[in-house]
Amino acid sequence: MRYRCPICESELSEERHREILGDNVEIERREIYARVGYTLYCAQCLEHEMVNLLFAAKISHILQTNKPKSGAALAEYWKQIDHFWDKSLRSTFSQLRRPLANCGITIPPELDLLLNDSQESRDRLVHKYFRERAAYFYKPEYRQVMLNELQEMKELFERTDRMLHTIKDKYTRALGITKEQLKKMQEAIKANMDTEAIVTEWRAKVKLD
């Protein structure tokens, strides 16, 4: 049987796996808990990318159907966008799927299948995974089954996220949002800086003509 290193995820032989972790059951269990946490993190990143895509599509839709033509209309436009953003961030995976299918975004069949699988895996992980695998904690080979399952879920979430990101990029480019601006936002978030000024700058540069 082959194992994955909990640090670098490279493949390990059973002997090397034991050399690193020993026979300490608690260490292996903590490895499972850590992997669950990281897999849930990937699921939340996927949900956030769904929100990002909906946000970009919503802006595009408003600009195409009802462009603001005055200062008051522009202020109302951003008010609607902010409300939509806040509402989307409060939505669950399944609640995000419905507007994603009804906002004019073309979802390729492959991505639709990935979204279905991701939703099923996310719900399983959140609601029943530990209950289903309760007995697996008692044997090393079963604990490795859990780690392999969690690795597959993580890779599924990441693959789905990448496909959504590709579609979202088309909308952001059309709105005049550049990679440099996105990088600036990422750096500000990493530095725990206030991002309001960056958002204001973006809004001033969104193409309205």
N, C-alpha and C positions, 0 to 999 in steps of 0.2 A: 504494500500500500504506500502511496505517495502522500506527503503532507505539504502544507504551505507554511513558510516562515511567518510568524505573527508580525514581524517587523517589516521585512522587505518583500514578503509574499512570493519569494522564489520557492521552487519545489525542493523538498527535503526527503531523504530516505527516512524510514521509520527509526533507524538507529540514530541518525543525526537529530531527528526530532526529539527523541528521548534524551539525547545528550544535552540539548538546549533546555528542555522543559523538565527533564527527569520524570518521575512517576507521581508527581504531586498533582492530585486531582484538583485541588483548589486553584492551582495555576492555570490548568486547562479550562476550568470553568470560568475563571476571570477572562481568559482569552475569548471565550464565547461571548461573554457580556460585552467586552470591548468591541468585538466584531458586530454585534447587534447594534451597538451605539453608532458605529461608523456607517453601517448599512442604512439605519434610519436617517442619519445625516444626509446620505446620498438621495434618499427618498424625498426629504424636505427640499433639497436643492432642485430636484426634478419638479416638485410642486411650484417652487418659486419661478422656475423657468417657464412653466405654464402661465403663471401670472404675468411674467414679462412679455410673453408672446401676445396674450390677450390685451395687455396694456398698449402695446405698439399697434395692434390691429384696431383697437378702439379709436386711437388717435387718428389713424389713417381713414377710418370710416367716417368720422366726424368731418375731417377736412375735405373728403370727397363728396359728402352729401349736404353739409350745412356749414360752410366755412364762416368763421366769425368775421364780421365786416366792420366792427366798431370796437372801441375799448371796452365797453360794457359787455358786448357779446363775447369778446376774448376772455374776460374775467369769468363769465359764466361757463365758458368752454372748459377752462382749467378747473373750475369748481366741479363740473361733471366728471372730469378725468380723475381728480383726487378722490371723489366719492367711489368711483369704479375701482380704483386701486385699493382703497381701504377695504371695500367689500370683498374683493377677490382674495386679499391676503387672509381674510377670515374664513374662506371657503375650504372645504375638504377636497381631496383628490377627485372624488366622484362629482362633487358640485362644480368643479372646474371643467370637467369633461363636457358638460352640457353647453355652456357658452362657447367652448372651444369648437364644438361641432356646428354652432349656429351663428358664427360671427364672420362668415365669409372666408375663413382660412381653408385652403385646400390641404387636407390631411392625406398623405399617401397611404395606401393600404398597409404597407409594412409598418409605418409609424402607428397606425390605428391598432394593429395587432400588438405592438410593443406597449402602447398605452393600456390596452386591456390587460396584458400580462403584468405590467407594472402596478396597476391598480389592485389586481388580485394578490400580488406578492406583498404590496404595502399593507393591505388590509389583513392579510394572514399574519404578517410580522407584528403588527400593532395589537391585534385582537386575540390571536389564538396560538401563535407559534410555540411559546413556552409550554402551553398546555398540551399541545400535540406531541412535543418532544420531551416531556417530563422524564420518561424512563431512560432517555438517551444519555443523561448525565452520568450514569453509573458504569459505563464501559468506555474505554479509550477509543475503540474503533467507532462507536456510535457518536462520541463527541466530535470526532473528525468528520462524520457525516454532516453534523450540524454546521461545522465550519465551512464545509464545501457548499452546503446549501446557501449559507449567508453570502459566501463569495459570489455565487451565481446571481443572487438577488442584487448585490451591489453592482455587478457588471451590467445587469439588465437596466437598472436605474440610470447608470452612467450612459449607456448606449442610447436610451430614450431621450435623455437630457441633451445629448449631442445633436440628435436629429431635430429636436425642437429649436435648439440654438441656431442651427443652419437656416431654418425658416424665419425665425425672429430677425436674424441679421438682414434679411431682404427688406423687412419693414423699417428697421432702424436706419439703414442706408438711405432709403427713400425719404425718410423724415429729416435727413441731414445730420443724424447723430453719428459721429465718427468713432473709430476705434480709439483714437487719442482721448476723446472725451470719456469714453467708457473706462479706459485705463486710469484717467484722472480720478474718476469716482471710486474705483477699486482702491487706489492708493490712499484716498481720503478716508475710506472706511477702515482700512488696515491701521491707519494712524489715529483712529478714533476721533476724527475731525468732523466738524459740522458740515454737512453736505448741502445745506439749503442754498448756499451761494452758487454751487455747481448746477443744481437743478434749475435755479433762476436763469443762469446763463444758457442752459439747454433750451429752456422755453423761449427765450428771446431769439434763438437761432432756428427754431423749428420752421420749416418752409410753409408759409401760408399762401404763397402765390402759385 
